[in-house]
């Protein structure tokens, strides 16, 4: 996952910052943050599917729909 995507993913999901807060922290627009989050989620799901424990936890999750979309 590219650095920009990892950064917004971490700030949003791990540090629990809102999209506007992430945008301010990164010095970009909220639109850019949303686009990077979407790509980061797809990368995360694709990677998680290759890990048996994570794949099992993702089963039935709304995130699994992201990989194909």
HELIX and SHEET records of a PDB file:
HELIX    1   1 UNK A    3  UNK A    9  1                                   7    
HELIX    2   2 UNK A   10  UNK A   14  3                                   5    
HELIX    3   3 UNK A   19  UNK A   26  1                                   8    
HELIX    4   4 UNK A   30  UNK A   49  1                                  20    
HELIX    5   5 UNK A   52  UNK A   58  1                                   7    
HELIX    6   6 UNK A   64  UNK A   68  1                                   5    
END                                                                             
